[in-house]
Amino acid sequence: MNQSNRIFDDLGRLMNEAAGMADGVRREVETVVRSQAQRLVADMDLVKREDFDALRELVQVQGEEIDALKKEIAALKTKGKKAE
């Protein structure tokens, strides 16, 4: 009985050590993959989301201003034709 308990204790200890090593390997792989992904993204020179959103908003406002100016020009042309 004592011998079987000892075997189970040794087996449990080995399994705990294996689980700890597997967890360490998993963390190391995650770190390597994360750093490689960050390097790849940095090399691609991508635009940050905040910059993209700010530029999109600026373009939208300018588009609205352009539409307003087009309407104003059309009104002036119409007014000029009526004056002739």
Secondary structure, DSSP 8 states (H G I E B T S, - for coil): -HHHHHHHHHHHHHHHHHHHHHHHHHHHHHHHHHHHHHHHHHHHT---HHHHHHHHHHHHHHHHHHHHHHHHHHHHHHHHHHH-
